[in-house]
C-alpha cells in the first residue's frame, strides 16, 4: 500500500517534468532558429532565407553569398554564415524529433500539416518559424510572441 501511495504521487510529477522539458526544449530551439534567421537577414540585405525547406536548412547551416547561394566551405565567394551547426529537431508536434522544414508562405502564422513529414513549419515571407503542430499550439505560440523575428531595419 505504501508503494502504491508513493507511485501515485511520483508518476504525475514525472509526467509534468517530461512535458516541461519538451516545452523548454521547444522554446530554446525556436529561440536559436529565430536568431539564426535574424542574423541571416541582417547579412543578406534584409532578405529572409529560402523558398523551400532544404534551401532554408542549407542557408542557415552552410556558408552563403549575398544572393543566398550556399557552399559547404567559406571564403570570398561565400563570406556569410553558417548560422547553425544543424537544424535542431522539433521536440513536439505531428512529427517530433524531425528536422525537416515545411514551407507555408500563405498563412501567418504558418499552419502545421500532419500529412507532411516535417518537424517545423516556416513562412519565408514573414520569417515566422513554428513546430509542425496543431493550429492550437501554433496560435498559442504566436499569441505569446514566440517564433517571429523582429525586422532588422
Buried (B, 14 or more C-beta within 10 A) or exposed (E): EEEEEEEEEEEEEEEEEEEEEBEEBBBEBBEBBBEBBBBBBEBBEEBBBBEEBEBBBBBBBBBBBEEBEBBEEBEEEBEBBBBBEEBBBBBBBBBBEBBBBBBBEEBBBBBBBEEBEBBBBBBBBBBBBBBBBBEEBBEEBBEEEBBBBEEEE
